[in-house]
Every structure is written in C-alpha cells, then in structure tokens.
Amino acid sequence: MTIKMLFTPNGPIAVSGDLSELKLTDSTGQPIDVSGERKIFLCRCGGSVTKPFCDGTHTAIGFQAAEAAVMSQG
C-alpha cells in the first residue's frame, strides 16, 4: 500500500498507508518507531510538545499554513 501525505488546511500532515515502510528519524538521526500505526499526524506549526507528532496546538495558536497565509494577503 502506498504511503500518502495529506497537508490538512492549517493543520498537520496526515500520513497514511503501509507505515512499516516509512523511515522516520528525529533531528539527531534516531529512528522513530511508527510500526503498527495506520495513520500519523505530523506537526507543521512548530508548537507541538509531542514533535514530530501533532498534539492539536495549531488550533490554540491560530496557525496558518504558508499556502493559506499567502492567499489571504492578496
């Protein structure tokens, strides 16, 4: 099954598919185990305390994804 990434509007990146094939590492190169997961949500706002995973902080801080911010500046 193909790994798919969906950039949700003003929210996290939803990653789904055969995550056993996903090689996810932290900033020091250490592997992050997502085996057994069917879907994960990666933080885009930078405010999550569970990085690289989303904890919903984007809603509390009013995060606007770059594509949304560029369009609203019109």
N, C-alpha and C positions, 0 to 999 in steps of 0.2 A: 504494500500500500504506500502510495506517495506521501511524503511529508508536505503538508500545506501550511502556509503562513498567511494569516489574515490580519491586516492592520486595521483595528477597530477604530471608528471615529472618536478621536480624543481619548483613547483608552489604550489598553495593552495590545501586544501582538499575540494573537491566538495561534498556537502551533498544534497541529493535529496530524494523525497518521500513524505509521509504524515508528514510534519514538525510540524503539530499540536500535534503530539505525542512526539516530541523532547523536552527534558528538558535541556535547555542550560542556564548556570549560569556564572556570571563573577567571578573574583578572590575573591570577598567578599561574594559570595553566592547569590547575587541578580539575579533574573531571567532576561534573555534577551528574549524579545518577537520576535519570528520569525513566528508568526501565519500569515497566508495569503501568505507566501513566498512558492515558489515551489522548489527553489534551492538556497543554500547559499554557499559561498566560505570562508573557514576559513584559516586564515594566518598560515603558517608554518615557515616563515623566521624570524619572530620577529620584522620586520621593519615597519609593517603597522601602520598608525596613526589612523586607524578605528578598532583596535583589538576588538573582536576576528576575525573580518572580513578582508578579503584580499582587499588591495587597489592597488595592482599591483607593490608595491615597490620591490618585489622579482626580477623583471626584471632589475630594475635600479641598484641593489646592487650585481647582479650576484650570487644570491642564488643557492646553490647546495644542494639538499636534501641528507640526510645521505646515502641512498641507492646508489645514483649516485656518491657521493664522495668516498665511499668505493670501488666501481667498478673501478673508474678511477685511484686509487692509485696502483692497480695491482701489 
